[in-house]
Amino acid sequence: MILETERLNLRPLEVSDADLLFPLMNDAEVMAHWDVPEIDDPDLVRVIVAGQVEDMAAGRALYWAMRTLRGDEFLGCCDLSDIERRHKRAEVGFMLGRGAWGQGYAVEAMRAVIAYAASTGLRRLTARTHLGNRRSDALLEKLGFKEEGLLRGHVLRDGDRRDCRLFGLLL
């Protein structure tokens, strides 16, 4: 499913997009609030993206490459993952390169993803942020997500347990 907004084209992620995602996933600042640290191996990024493409084929997730309509510039990716049709719910996520921060691209893309999710019959979306990720927290709140709780010690990264905030949106 291709989604289009005023400034963006969201097309299904392909294995070849791993080369575009690698610089983002190799950036310590971009990855500061992810479950894993920056990745310095392009082959590992290819394995990750191949797994995401497999999840799409199995109907468990949808991952989109985020590009500008003008200039076709790759900005990042966004997704609906852990799709649970029985309970009509899924998790959302997004990743942008630093050059795209602060320009409203993530909000624009996620509004399209939320509208698409609602059109497919999903009725609840969740999102998770690492404690201290104020930028993503603010973005989710702007989209109407409500903070629902704290997942204490939810992620083990670099030998430390990290707390995560859980957000939810009823559609």
C-alpha positions in Angstrom: 0.0 0.0 0.0 1.5 3.3 -1.1 0.5 6.3 1.0 0.8 9.9 -0.1 0.7 13.1 1.9 1.1 16.8 0.9 4.9 16.4 0.9 5.6 12.7 1.3 5.4 9.4 -0.5 5.3 6.3 1.7 6.0 3.2 -0.2 6.5 -0.3 1.1 10.0 -1.0 2.3 12.1 -3.2 0.1 15.3 -5.0 0.9 17.2 -2.6 -1.3 16.2 0.2 1.1 18.7 -1.2 3.6 21.4 0.8 1.9 19.5 4.0 2.6 18.6 3.0 6.2 22.2 2.1 7.1 23.4 5.7 7.6 20.5 6.4 9.9 21.0 3.2 11.9 24.8 3.9 12.1 24.1 7.4 13.6 24.5 7.3 17.4 22.2 10.4 17.8 19.4 8.8 15.7 19.7 5.5 17.6 20.0 7.1 21.1 16.5 6.1 22.0 16.2 2.7 20.3 16.4 -0.8 21.7 19.8 -1.3 20.1 22.8 1.0 19.7 23.9 2.3 16.3 24.7 -0.5 13.9 28.1 -0.3 12.1 27.5 -3.3 9.9 25.6 -2.8 6.6 25.0 -6.5 6.3 23.2 -6.6 9.7 20.9 -3.7 8.5 20.1 -5.8 5.3 19.2 -8.8 7.6 16.9 -6.5 9.7 15.2 -5.1 6.6 14.8 -8.6 5.0 13.1 -9.7 8.2 10.7 -6.7 8.0 9.9 -7.5 4.4 9.1 -11.1 5.5 6.9 -9.8 8.2 5.0 -7.7 5.6 4.6 -10.8 3.4 3.1 -12.7 6.3 0.7 -9.9 7.2 2.3 -9.2 10.6 3.5 -5.7 9.8 3.7 -2.8 7.2 6.9 -0.9 6.8 7.2 2.2 4.7 10.1 4.1 3.2 9.5 7.8 3.7 10.5 10.0 0.7 9.8 13.6 -0.3 7.4 14.1 -3.2 9.7 16.8 -4.4 13.1 15.4 -5.1 12.4 11.8 -4.0 14.8 12.3 -1.0 14.9 9.4 1.4 14.0 10.7 5.0 13.5 7.5 7.0 10.8 4.9 7.6 7.6 4.3 9.6 5.5 1.3 10.4 2.5 -0.6 11.7 4.0 -3.6 13.4 2.7 -6.4 15.7 -0.6 -6.3 13.8 -3.2 -8.2 15.7 -6.4 -8.5 13.6 -8.4 -10.4 16.2 -8.1 -7.6 18.7 -7.9 -4.9 16.0 -4.6 -3.4 17.2 -1.0 -2.7 16.2 2.1 -0.8 17.2 3.4 2.3 15.3 7.0 3.4 14.9 9.1 5.9 13.0 12.7 6.8 12.3 14.0 9.9 10.6 17.5 11.0 9.7 18.7 14.0 11.6 18.5 16.2 8.5 14.7 15.7 8.5 14.1 16.5 12.2 12.0 19.5 13.2 10.3 19.8 9.8 7.0 18.1 10.6 7.7 15.0 8.3 7.1 12.5 11.1 3.8 14.0 12.1 2.7 14.1 8.5 3.7 10.5 7.8 2.2 9.2 11.0 -1.1 10.9 10.3 -1.3 9.0 7.0 -0.3 5.7 8.8 -3.0 6.3 11.5 -5.7 7.0 8.8 -4.6 3.9 6.9 -4.8 1.8 10.1 -8.3 3.1 10.8 -9.4 2.3 7.2 -8.3 -1.3 7.6 -10.4 -1.8 10.7 -7.7 -1.4 13.4 -9.2 0.3 16.5 -6.2 0.7 18.8 -2.6 1.8 18.2 0.3 1.7 20.7 3.7 3.3 20.6 6.7 2.9 23.0 9.4 5.5 23.7 12.5 5.3 25.8 12.4 7.5 28.9 13.9 10.8 28.0 12.9 10.8 24.3 11.0 14.0 24.7 10.9 14.7 20.9 9.0 11.4 20.2 6.8 11.8 23.3 5.7 15.3 22.0 5.1 13.9 18.5 2.9 11.1 19.8 0.9 13.5 22.0 0.4 15.9 19.0 -1.1 12.9 17.2 -3.5 12.3 20.0 -1.8 9.4 21.8 -2.2 9.3 25.5 0.5 8.1 27.9 -0.7 4.9 29.5 2.1 3.8 31.7 5.7 3.2 32.4 7.4 -0.1 31.4 10.1 -0.3 34.0 13.3 -2.0 32.9 11.6 -3.0 29.6 14.8 -2.9 27.4 18.3 -4.2 28.0 20.7 -2.0 26.1 24.5 -1.8 26.6 24.2 -3.7 29.9 21.6 -1.3 31.4 17.9 -1.7 31.8 15.9 1.1 30.3 12.4 2.3 31.1 9.9 2.9 28.3 6.8 4.9 28.2 3.7 3.3 26.7 1.3 5.4 24.6 -2.1 4.4 23.2 -4.6 5.8 20.7 -8.1 4.6 20.2 -9.3 5.0 16.7 
